[in-house]
């Protein structure tokens, strides 16, 4: 009986630890899962919790092991022509404590030969009534520069279910993103 009870406690402990790890994005603090791109997805060569989307053309989206703000990795998007356009995205589940609060979005952004349009971070707030509130949360600069921190604050809608983060490159050149966060202000 004691062995069964001990085994049951061990299983409960392990399950709660796994659940805590899986739901870390829904708890207060940084809501972004794998914000520094350090953890690998089961799909090799891709960071965990992030998706690559080619909007048009033939851009290169890379889990970059050569350049980062902190740690070993970042994600980069290279557009060789004005016809290229891509983004990296993640859906963030919103914890009850974030609803109706002032939130801060930040990211470290690096650029090389960015022309036409500067790198930008967009947020789409998915609301309970299935509508979407879109906002351009961060806009970096055109040109060439090393990692810089960009941040902005916004009011999180009280009827929000989730936020979709978009890390965009809509101009030619290469942009790197690292250390992305959404926190309560």
N, C-alpha and C positions, 0 to 999 in steps of 0.2 A: 504494500500500500504506500509506504514512504517513497519507494523508488518511482512508482507511477506519479505521485504528487510532485516529486522533484523533476521528473521528465516533463510533466505538464507545465510547471513553472518555467523551465528552461525554454520550452517551445513558445510560451507566451512572451517571454523576454525577447527571444529572437524575432518573433513576428512583430513585436512593437518596435524593435530597432530597425527592421527592414521598412516598416511603414513610416517611421520617422524620417528615414533617409529618402524614401520615395516622395514624401510630402513636404520636403524641406522648402520647396518653392511656395507653398501656401501659408507659411508661417511668417510672422513679423520679422523684420530685418530685410536683407536683400531678397526680393521676390524672384529674381532671375535665377534659373537653374543653370549651373555650370557657367557662371558669368565671365570667367577667365579662360574658357575653352580648354581647360586642362584635362578633362575626362573624355575618353574616347567612346564613341557610340558603338553599339554592336556591329553597325555597318562600318567596316574598316575605312580609315582615312577621313573620318567625319567626326566633329565634336558632338558629344552627347547632348541631347535636348534641343539641338539647333537643326534647322532645315535650310537647304540651299534652293533658291528658286531663280531660274533663268527666265527673265521677263521677255527678252528679245535678243536676237543676235547670237554671238558666240563668246560671251565673257568667260573668264576663268575665276572660279570661286575655290579658294584653297584654305584648308586647315593648316595654317602657316607655322612651321617649326623653326623658322629662321629669324623672325622678328616678333617681339612682344613687349608690352609695357612692363609686365611683371610675370613671373613664371616662365614657362617654356613655349607657350602657344598663343596665337591670336587667329583671327580669321581675316582673309584678304579677298577683295573683289577687284579684278583687273578688267577694264574695258579698253579694247584696242581701237574701237571706232565709235562714232556717235550712235551707231545702230545697236550697240551692246548695252544691256541693262540687266542688272541682277540684284538680288537682295538675300540676306540671311535672316531667318525669322524664328520666333519662338512664341508659344502661347503661355502666358503666366496666369495661373489661377489666383484669384484675389481672396485674401484672407478677410474675414469680417472686420478686423481692426483697421483695414485700409479704406474701407468704403466711406465716402464722404470726407476723407482726410486730404490734407495737402501732402502730395508725394513729390519726391525728387528723383528725376531720371538723370543718370550720368553715364558717360562712356569715355574711354581714352581712344582718340582717333589719330591716325598717322596717314599722311598722304604723299604721293609722289606723282608729279606732273598732272594733277587734277585740273581739268579744263571744263568749260561750259557750265556745269552745275556742281556745287559743293556737295560733299558727303552729308547725309542727313539720317537721323533716327526718327522714324514715325511710330506713333502709338495709335492703335485702333482699340477703343474701349467697347467691348461686346456687352450690351446691356440685357437685362432680363426680358425686355419686350422684343428682343431679337434685333433691335436697331444697333447701329454702330456709330460711335462718335470718333471721328478721325482728327488727329492733330500732328503737326510737325513739331516734335519735342525738342530736337537738337539740330542745329545746322552748323557744320564746321566751315572751313575756308577752302577756297580753291588754292592750287599751288603745290608746293613741296614743303613738308615740315615733319618733325619727329612727333612722337606721341604727345598729345595735349589732352588735358581733361576738359570736357565740355559738360555743362550741367544746366538744368532748368527745373522749375517747379510747376506743378499743375494740380488742380483740384480733381480728385478721383470721384467719379460719379457715385452717388449713393446706391444706385440700382445696378452696379456693375457685376458681371460674372467673371470676366477675364479680360486681360489686355494682351493683344498681339503686338510684339515688338518687331519692327522692320529695320534692319541695318542696310541702307541703300548706297549704291554707287550708280548715279545716273549720268555722270560725265565720263570723259575719257581719262585714263590714268589708273593708278592703283590706290585703294584705300584699305587700311587695316583697322580693325576694331578689337578692343580688349577691355576687360574689367567693366562690363556693362552692369548697371544696377538700377533698381527701382526700390526706394526706401521711403518710410514715413518721415516727413520733414519734422 
